[in-house]
Structures are given as structure tokens and as C-alpha cells.
Amino acid sequence: MLRIRLPKAGFMEIAEEADDEGRFDDSFQTILKLMVKAARERDIKKTHLLTVSLHAFLHYKGGNYSLSTELKQPQDAAAPAGHEESYHQS
């Protein structure tokens, strides 16, 4: 039977496995690099998924990092007017 789980719970399990296998730091760095790439590409869905992943990894290590309600669900709308100029690509 296929088991569906919340992404955060799944990422918590991934964080635990990575920690047990001694690759937590590498996995954490990979998430950060992928987040930067997704943000540069303005990939809203990927950025949201990686944000949930990062939140789960931080929570696994004992942090309590709450996300605002606005950040918990991906937004389909474009960036608010005036924010385009503050976005810098490297």
C-alpha cells in the first residue's frame, strides 16, 4: 500500500537518515545551494519545497523556526510591484 506523508515529516526522516549516516552537513549544504538556484530562477514550487525541507532539517537539529502563514503555501502571484528592481542576479 502506498503511504502518503506530509513533506515536512518526510524531510524529517531524510534529515535523521542523513545524520545517522554522517552526511547531514552535505545534505544541508545541498539544500541551501538548490534554494539559491531555485530563487534565482524564480521557481516558486521548487523554492517552496526546498523551504519546507530546510525548515525540517533545522527543526530536526532542535531549532524551532516558525514560518509565517504566507510562507507555508506557495504563491502563484508574481512579485509585488517595485520588488523587481531589488532582485539582483549574480
Secondary structure, DSSP 4 states (H G I P E B T S, - for coil): ------HHHHHHHHHHHHHHTT-HHHHHHHHHHHHHHHHHHT-HHHHHHHHHHHHHHHHHTT------HHHHS---SPPPTT-STT----
